Amino acid sequence: MIKEFVLKVYLTVFKTIFSIFNTRPLKNRTVLLASFGDNIQHVINELNKETQQHIVVLKDPTCHFSFKQADQSLNFSLRQPIQFLKGIYYLATSKYIFIDNYQVVLASCDFRSQVTCTQLWHANGAVKYFGLRDKTIKSRPQSAHDRFRDVYKRFHKVVVSSDDMAYIFKEAFDLRDENILKTGLPRTDYYFNQALVSQKREDLRLKFNIPTEKKIVLYAPTYRDNQLEEYKLPLDFKLLSESFPDLHFFVKVHPAVKESNIHNSHNVTNVSYGYKIEDLMATSDILITDYSSIPFEYSILNKPMVFFVYDIDTYKEQKGIWFDYEKYMPGPVVKTNSDLISVLKENKFNLEDVKIFNHRVNQYADGQATKKLIQTLYK
């Protein structure tokens, strides 16, 4: 309850300041509030090509992009009070707003009717419940539920790559068809740039001295709530290394995990920090994951995937999954290390399933997603 009280005071003060700035003239300016940054960066690049917009980026403390192509970049944090106030001013006086995450301050932003706030989100797909379907919010007080809805009401537009995600966002954020922009997520453009994908693949293989004929297996799981400080690997990489001396394993834990504690060996490399997930996907030949959203992008590359879900029954109960997981995902679903080894040894992959999955989850992604988005919003 103390946290709720502090948050209520914070948002009340924020709303008061926003309301004062909201009396100032509205400018033909674009403000991007960034938590993750990759979709934001694509939008900035396209804005510079297609428009004469003045571009301001508000970086929350979790964002590590530099955004050098923007006209201004501010640290949107109470620890930087002057920049924070400037950020509120820009939010209150700009016609175009982009966000890429849940931003609690939106609950206090009474945008004028001429303003469009576009949610880019940070994933091209979703497996677990979130938003209003999040199972963990049931015990939260009514004030929290009201705040969630206040934030979601500010999502005038939400960008999707598929009808499946359109349905999920409408359910998660209580939105309507008119709130959905079916242009494709900006970050998907990367995977259609074959020259860039090939170059990144070559660069990383060279960096780690991996021969071109040796296959790379990328293990990229999502996080578990009880393992945010240190992730405990469910995969037995000693056994995998012994079983597959001809493979090289990359391990990429979720960005929310502070410590991966994974030791490198002759054919296992910890790439959790300092490497972009899209570059790692471009470099790898096979993906091992679980409830992560990255298969929705990996499928564009038309590569095999296997889903290691040792805790799926618990996960379904505690988190909730949007669909019949075993039928929906485009690859073998396994629960044990021995089953995983069997799949890899026997090459139990059907790329036709990946192709069908890609067509379903990326039906609006065609390599021109960012351009379509900007032309739609700024026409």
C-alpha positions as CSV (number, residue, x, y, z in Angstrom):
1,M,0.0,0.0,0.0
2,I,2.9,2.4,0.7
3,K,4.1,1.8,-2.9
4,E,0.7,2.6,-4.2
5,F,0.5,5.8,-2.2
6,V,4.0,7.0,-3.4
7,L,3.1,6.2,-7.0
8,K,-0.2,8.1,-6.6
9,V,1.6,11.2,-5.3
10,Y,4.2,10.9,-8.1
11,L,1.6,10.7,-10.8
12,T,-0.4,13.6,-9.3
13,V,2.6,15.8,-9.4
14,F,3.4,14.7,-12.9
15,K,-0.1,15.4,-14.0
16,T,0.0,18.9,-12.5
17,I,3.2,19.8,-14.4
18,F,1.9,18.2,-17.6
19,S,-1.3,20.2,-17.4
20,I,0.7,23.4,-17.1
21,F,2.8,22.6,-20.1
22,N,-0.3,21.4,-21.9
23,T,-1.5,25.1,-22.2
24,R,1.5,25.8,-24.5
25,P,1.0,25.6,-28.3
26,L,1.2,22.2,-29.8
27,K,4.3,21.7,-32.0
28,N,4.7,19.5,-35.1
29,R,7.3,17.5,-33.3
30,T,8.0,13.8,-32.6
31,V,8.9,12.5,-29.2
32,L,10.0,9.0,-28.6
33,L,10.0,7.5,-25.1
34,A,12.4,4.6,-25.2
35,S,12.9,1.7,-22.8
36,F,14.3,-0.9,-25.3
37,G,15.3,1.3,-28.2
38,D,15.5,-0.9,-31.3
39,N,12.1,-0.1,-32.8
40,I,12.7,3.5,-31.8
41,Q,16.0,3.6,-33.7
42,H,14.3,2.3,-36.9
43,V,11.6,4.9,-36.6
44,I,14.2,7.7,-36.1
45,N,16.1,6.6,-39.2
46,E,12.9,6.6,-41.3
47,L,11.7,9.9,-39.9
48,N,14.9,11.5,-41.1
49,K,14.4,10.1,-44.5
50,E,10.7,10.9,-45.0
51,T,10.0,14.0,-42.9
52,Q,11.3,17.2,-41.6
53,Q,10.3,16.4,-38.0
54,H,12.2,17.7,-35.0
55,I,13.0,14.5,-33.1
56,V,13.4,14.2,-29.4
57,V,14.2,11.0,-27.6
58,L,13.4,10.5,-23.9
59,K,15.5,7.7,-22.5
60,D,14.4,5.9,-19.4
61,P,17.2,4.5,-17.3
62,T,17.0,1.0,-18.8
63,C,17.7,2.2,-22.4
64,H,21.3,1.9,-23.6
65,F,20.9,3.2,-27.2
66,S,22.7,6.5,-28.0
67,F,20.2,7.7,-30.7
68,K,22.7,10.0,-32.3
69,Q,20.4,10.6,-35.3
70,A,17.9,12.4,-33.1
71,D,17.9,16.2,-32.7
72,Q,17.8,15.8,-28.9
73,S,18.2,13.0,-26.5
74,L,17.3,13.4,-22.8
75,N,17.6,11.2,-19.7
76,F,14.0,10.8,-18.7
77,S,14.7,10.2,-15.0
78,L,14.0,11.9,-11.7
79,R,17.8,11.7,-11.1
80,Q,18.1,14.3,-13.9
81,P,15.4,16.7,-12.8
82,I,16.1,19.4,-15.5
83,Q,16.0,16.9,-18.3
84,F,13.0,15.2,-16.8
85,L,11.0,18.5,-16.7
86,K,12.0,19.2,-20.3
87,G,10.8,15.7,-21.2
88,I,7.4,16.4,-19.6
89,Y,7.2,19.6,-21.6
90,Y,8.0,17.8,-24.9
91,L,5.4,15.1,-24.1
92,A,2.8,17.8,-23.5
93,T,3.5,19.9,-26.6
94,S,4.3,17.4,-29.4
95,K,1.9,16.0,-32.0
96,Y,3.5,12.6,-32.3
97,I,4.5,10.3,-29.5
98,F,6.1,6.9,-29.7
99,I,6.7,4.4,-26.9
100,D,8.1,0.9,-26.8
101,N,7.0,-0.4,-23.4
102,Y,4.5,0.1,-20.6
103,Q,5.1,3.7,-19.3
104,V,3.3,4.5,-16.1
105,V,3.6,8.3,-16.6
106,L,1.1,8.0,-19.5
107,A,-1.6,7.6,-16.9
108,S,-1.1,11.3,-16.2
109,C,-0.8,12.5,-19.8
110,D,-4.1,14.0,-21.0
111,F,-3.1,14.3,-24.6
112,R,-4.9,16.8,-26.8
113,S,-7.1,15.4,-29.6
114,Q,-4.5,16.3,-32.3
115,V,-1.9,14.1,-30.6
116,T,-1.2,10.5,-31.7
117,C,0.5,8.2,-29.2
118,T,1.8,5.0,-30.9
119,Q,2.8,1.9,-29.0
120,L,5.7,0.1,-30.8
121,W,6.0,-2.5,-28.1
122,H,9.3,-4.4,-27.7
123,A,8.4,-7.8,-29.1
124,N,7.1,-9.0,-32.4
125,G,5.0,-11.7,-30.8
126,A,3.8,-12.9,-27.4
127,V,3.6,-16.3,-25.6
128,K,2.7,-15.5,-22.0
129,Y,-0.2,-13.4,-20.8
130,F,0.4,-9.7,-20.2
131,G,-1.6,-6.5,-19.7
132,L,-5.1,-7.0,-18.4
133,R,-4.7,-10.8,-18.8
134,D,-1.6,-10.9,-16.6
135,K,-2.3,-13.4,-13.8
136,T,-0.1,-11.7,-11.4
137,I,-2.2,-8.5,-11.2
138,K,-5.2,-10.2,-9.7
139,S,-4.1,-9.5,-6.2
140,R,-3.3,-5.8,-6.9
141,P,-5.6,-3.1,-5.5
142,Q,-8.2,-1.4,-7.6
143,S,-6.1,1.7,-7.8
144,A,-3.5,-0.3,-9.7
145,H,-6.1,-1.7,-12.1
146,D,-7.5,1.8,-12.8
147,R,-3.9,3.0,-13.5
148,F,-3.3,0.2,-15.9
149,R,-6.4,1.1,-17.9
150,D,-5.5,4.8,-17.8
151,V,-2.1,3.9,-19.4
152,Y,-3.7,1.6,-22.0
153,K,-6.2,4.3,-23.0
154,R,-3.3,6.5,-24.2
155,F,-2.3,3.9,-26.8
156,H,-4.0,5.5,-29.7
157,K,-2.2,3.1,-32.1
158,V,-0.5,-0.2,-31.5
159,V,1.8,-1.6,-34.3
160,V,1.5,-5.3,-35.1
161,S,2.9,-7.7,-37.7
162,S,0.0,-10.1,-37.7
163,D,-3.7,-10.6,-37.0
164,D,-2.8,-12.9,-34.1
165,M,-1.0,-10.1,-32.3
166,A,-3.8,-7.7,-33.1
167,Y,-6.1,-10.0,-31.2
168,I,-3.7,-10.3,-28.3
169,F,-3.1,-6.6,-28.0
170,K,-6.9,-5.9,-28.1
171,E,-7.3,-8.4,-25.3
172,A,-4.3,-7.3,-23.2
173,F,-5.0,-3.5,-23.5
174,D,-8.8,-3.5,-24.0
175,L,-8.4,-1.9,-27.5
176,R,-10.5,-1.8,-30.6
177,D,-9.8,-2.5,-34.3
178,E,-9.2,1.2,-34.9
179,N,-6.3,1.2,-32.4
180,I,-4.4,-1.4,-34.4
181,L,-1.8,-0.5,-37.1
182,K,-1.1,-3.5,-39.3
183,T,2.2,-2.2,-40.9
184,G,4.6,-4.7,-39.3
185,L,6.9,-4.1,-36.4
186,P,9.9,-1.8,-37.4
187,R,12.6,-4.1,-36.1
188,T,11.5,-6.9,-38.5
189,D,13.0,-4.9,-41.4
190,Y,16.4,-6.0,-40.2
191,Y,15.8,-9.7,-41.2
192,F,14.8,-8.8,-44.8
193,N,18.1,-7.0,-45.4
194,Q,20.0,-10.0,-46.6
195,A,23.3,-8.1,-47.1
196,L,23.2,-6.9,-43.5
197,V,22.3,-10.3,-42.1
198,S,25.1,-12.0,-44.0
199,Q,27.6,-9.4,-42.9
200,K,26.6,-9.7,-39.2
201,R,26.9,-13.5,-39.5
202,E,30.3,-13.2,-41.0
203,D,31.5,-10.7,-38.5
204,L,30.5,-12.7,-35.4
205,R,31.8,-16.0,-36.8
206,L,35.1,-14.2,-37.4
207,K,35.1,-12.7,-33.9
208,F,34.7,-16.1,-32.2
209,N,36.8,-17.9,-34.8
210,I,34.1,-20.3,-35.8
211,P,34.5,-22.0,-39.1
212,T,31.8,-21.5,-41.7
213,E,31.0,-25.2,-41.9
214,K,30.4,-25.5,-38.1
215,K,26.8,-24.9,-37.1
216,I,25.9,-22.5,-34.3
217,V,23.1,-23.3,-31.9
218,L,21.7,-20.2,-30.1
219,Y,20.1,-20.9,-26.7
220,A,17.9,-17.8,-25.8
221,P,15.4,-18.5,-23.0
222,T,13.1,-15.9,-21.4
223,Y,13.5,-15.0,-17.7
224,R,11.9,-16.6,-14.7
225,D,10.7,-14.2,-12.0
226,N,12.7,-15.9,-9.3
227,Q,15.9,-15.9,-11.3
228,L,16.3,-12.2,-12.2
229,E,19.5,-11.8,-10.1
230,E,21.1,-15.0,-11.5
231,Y,19.9,-17.3,-14.1
232,K,20.2,-21.1,-13.4
233,L,20.7,-22.9,-16.7
234,P,18.3,-25.8,-17.1
235,L,20.4,-27.1,-20.0
236,D,23.3,-29.5,-19.4
237,F,26.0,-27.8,-21.5
238,K,28.6,-30.3,-20.4
239,L,26.5,-33.1,-21.8
240,L,25.6,-31.1,-24.9
241,S,29.3,-30.3,-25.6
242,E,30.2,-34.0,-25.3
243,S,27.3,-35.1,-27.5
244,F,27.9,-32.5,-30.2
245,P,31.6,-31.6,-30.6
246,D,30.8,-30.4,-34.1
247,L,28.4,-27.7,-32.8
248,H,29.1,-24.4,-31.2
249,F,26.6,-23.1,-28.6
250,F,25.8,-19.5,-28.0
251,V,24.0,-18.7,-24.7
252,K,22.0,-15.5,-24.5
253,V,19.9,-14.9,-21.3
254,H,17.1,-12.4,-21.2
255,P,18.3,-8.7,-20.7
256,A,16.4,-8.5,-17.4
257,V,18.7,-11.1,-15.9
258,K,21.6,-9.3,-14.1
259,E,24.0,-12.2,-13.9
260,S,24.2,-15.2,-16.2
261,N,27.1,-17.1,-14.5
262,I,27.8,-19.1,-17.6
263,H,31.3,-20.2,-18.2
264,N,32.8,-20.3,-21.7
265,S,34.4,-23.5,-23.0
266,H,35.8,-24.6,-26.4
267,N,32.3,-24.8,-27.9
268,V,30.1,-22.8,-25.5
269,T,30.1,-19.0,-25.5
270,N,28.2,-16.7,-23.2
271,V,26.9,-13.9,-25.4
272,S,24.4,-12.6,-22.9
273,Y,25.9,-9.1,-22.7
274,G,27.2,-6.8,-25.4
275,Y,25.6,-8.5,-28.3
276,K,22.3,-7.7,-30.1
277,I,19.8,-10.6,-30.2
278,E,19.1,-9.9,-33.9
279,D,22.8,-10.3,-34.8
280,L,22.9,-13.5,-32.8
281,M,19.9,-14.8,-34.6
282,A,21.4,-13.9,-37.9
283,T,24.6,-15.8,-37.0
284,S,23.0,-18.9,-35.6
285,D,21.8,-22.0,-37.5
286,I,19.4,-23.4,-34.9
287,L,17.4,-21.8,-32.1
288,I,16.7,-23.3,-28.7
289,T,14.2,-21.2,-26.7
290,D,11.1,-21.5,-24.5
291,Y,8.4,-18.8,-24.0
292,S,10.5,-16.0,-25.5
293,S,9.0,-13.9,-28.3
294,I,12.1,-14.3,-30.5
295,P,10.8,-17.2,-32.6
296,F,8.3,-14.7,-34.1
297,E,11.3,-13.0,-35.7
298,Y,13.6,-16.0,-36.1
299,S,11.0,-17.6,-38.4
300,I,11.7,-14.8,-41.0
301,L,15.1,-16.4,-41.4
302,N,13.5,-19.8,-42.1
303,K,15.8,-21.7,-39.7
304,P,15.0,-24.6,-37.5
305,M,13.8,-24.2,-33.9
306,V,13.4,-26.4,-30.9
307,F,11.4,-25.5,-27.7
308,F,12.9,-26.6,-24.4
309,V,10.1,-26.1,-21.9
310,Y,10.9,-28.2,-18.9
311,D,8.5,-26.3,-16.7
312,I,5.6,-25.8,-19.1
313,D,2.8,-27.1,-16.8
314,T,3.9,-24.7,-14.0
315,Y,4.3,-21.9,-16.5
316,K,0.8,-22.3,-17.9
317,E,-0.6,-22.3,-14.4
318,Q,1.3,-19.3,-13.1
319,K,1.8,-17.2,-16.2
320,G,-0.8,-18.3,-18.7
321,I,-0.2,-18.8,-22.5
322,W,-2.2,-17.2,-25.3
323,F,-2.5,-20.4,-27.4
324,D,-2.1,-24.1,-27.5
325,Y,1.7,-24.0,-27.2
326,E,2.6,-27.5,-28.4
327,K,0.5,-27.1,-31.6
328,Y,1.3,-23.4,-32.2
329,M,5.1,-23.3,-32.1
330,P,6.9,-24.3,-35.3
331,G,9.3,-27.0,-34.0
332,P,9.8,-29.9,-31.6
333,V,8.7,-29.3,-28.0
334,V,10.9,-31.1,-25.4
335,K,11.1,-31.2,-21.6
336,T,14.4,-33.0,-20.9
337,N,18.0,-32.7,-21.9
338,S,17.9,-36.3,-23.4
339,D,14.9,-35.4,-25.6
340,L,16.7,-32.3,-26.7
341,I,19.8,-34.3,-27.6
342,S,17.6,-36.7,-29.5
343,V,16.0,-33.9,-31.6
344,L,19.4,-32.4,-32.5
345,K,21.0,-35.8,-33.3
346,E,18.1,-36.9,-35.5
347,N,17.6,-33.5,-37.0
348,K,13.9,-33.6,-36.3
349,F,13.0,-30.3,-38.0
350,N,10.4,-29.4,-40.6
351,L,11.1,-26.1,-42.2
352,E,7.7,-26.2,-43.8
353,D,6.2,-25.7,-40.3
354,V,8.5,-22.7,-39.9
355,K,7.4,-21.2,-43.2
356,I,3.7,-21.6,-42.3
357,F,4.4,-20.1,-38.8
358,N,6.2,-17.1,-40.4
359,H,3.4,-16.5,-42.8
360,R,1.0,-16.4,-39.9
361,V,2.9,-14.2,-37.5
362,N,4.6,-11.9,-40.0
363,Q,1.9,-11.4,-42.5
364,Y,2.4,-7.6,-42.5
365,A,6.2,-7.6,-42.1
366,D,7.8,-7.3,-45.5
367,G,11.0,-5.4,-45.0
368,Q,9.2,-2.1,-45.5
369,A,7.4,-2.0,-42.1
370,T,9.0,1.2,-40.8
371,K,8.4,3.1,-44.1
372,K,4.7,2.0,-44.1
373,L,4.3,3.1,-40.5
374,I,5.7,6.6,-41.1
375,Q,3.8,7.1,-44.3
376,T,0.6,6.0,-42.5
377,L,1.0,8.3,-39.5
378,Y,2.5,11.3,-41.2
379,K,0.4,11.3,-44.4
